[in-house]
Every structure is written in structure tokens, then in C-alpha cells.
Amino acid sequence: MNFNIRLCELPDLMKTFLSVYLIVLSLGVSIGLYYVSTTTEANVSGIVERWNGSKTTEDEIPEQYEKSIQEMLMTTHNHILGFSFIFLQIGLIFYFNSIVSSGLKAFLLIEPLISIILTFGGIWLMRFIDANYVYLSVVSGTVMYSSLYVMVFISIYEMKFKKS
């Protein structure tokens, strides 16, 4: 099947619609990142504490309780499904850009899907195996979110500034 569609050649209304959609979607993702930042103090020890619970003595009530398997399953289920749809939608738009090379395009389309599994798998490993798996989640999450913002920026740039 031959797809010769380029973002810069779409009708103006479609370019505006897709650009606004990408901005709104990015805003939603950014609010989610801000939530993670505020609940983990945006540091490795805060992330570990969020999932593994606070260290306390016998008489103290922990600030953070360790997450149960049910909470872990619900969070993982919701995020894997949600991020899969987010990256499918962004990927379908980004695929038709004519700015980046096919190798970079392939990386940006596939990598975030792998990072979803690594990020949330890392949380499970951190919670039940070793706290040092937090670094797997941090690195894969950083690459995943960076890929998202790069795809959004390139797509909007082509639709708004590149001439066909």
C-alpha cells in the first residue's frame, strides 16, 4: 500500500485540527508528568518511596504505604493501555511527516512502545525485587516522554511552518 500523504500537504483545516489535538494531548500528558513530580518529589528516592512505602519505626504511621498487588495491577493496566493509545495516535500523525529520516522515524515510532513496558516493568521490579530498578523506570520513562514531545514538535512544525 502506497501512502504518499505528507503533513505539510494536508488541507489547512486538517492541519489546524491535528495541531490543536496534539497540543491538547501533550497538555494532558504534561499534567500527568506534573502529578508524578508532585507525588514523588521528582527524585529517585521519592519514586521508590511512592511504590515501596515509607520507612518507619514501630510507632510511626508511614507517609506512603507500600502499593498492593491490586494497586500495582490497576496502575499498570491503565497506563499501558492509555499510553499505547496515545502513542498509536501520535504515531499515526507523525508517520506522515517528511522532515526526519526513515531510521529516526522508525526509532521514534517503536521506541516509546518498548519504553512503556520497561517503565512499568521497572516499577514492578523496583517494588518486588530491588529498589535499584527505579533507574530502569527513570531512563525508559525519560526516553518515552522525550520521544512523545519530539514527535509532537516535528508534526506541528511541519503542519504549521513547512511549505508543501
C-alpha angles and dihedrals in degrees: 000000000000117000109187095164116129123192092229090057097054119112113272094249092053091048090051092046094049093044092052090045091053091048092050092046090049090050091054092049091047091053088052090052090050089052090052089048093052095045095047101033085240094273139104096251090050091053092050091048091049092060104025098040132240122300109244142164122243096272098045128092110225119241089217124031120213110261116253122229089254091055090046092050093048094048093045093045094049095045097045092050094042096047091045090058092043092053092043090055096043091043093053090054095040092049090072096055116116098200106080129058120258091251094055090042091054091049093050092047098047105030098068091055090054091045091055089063094042094047097050094034087054090055090055091047090047092049099046108019114027135340091228090076084079086087090060089054093045095049096042092044091050092051091045095052092041090054090051094052093044092052092047093048094048093046094049092043092055094046095047106031111021117088118221 
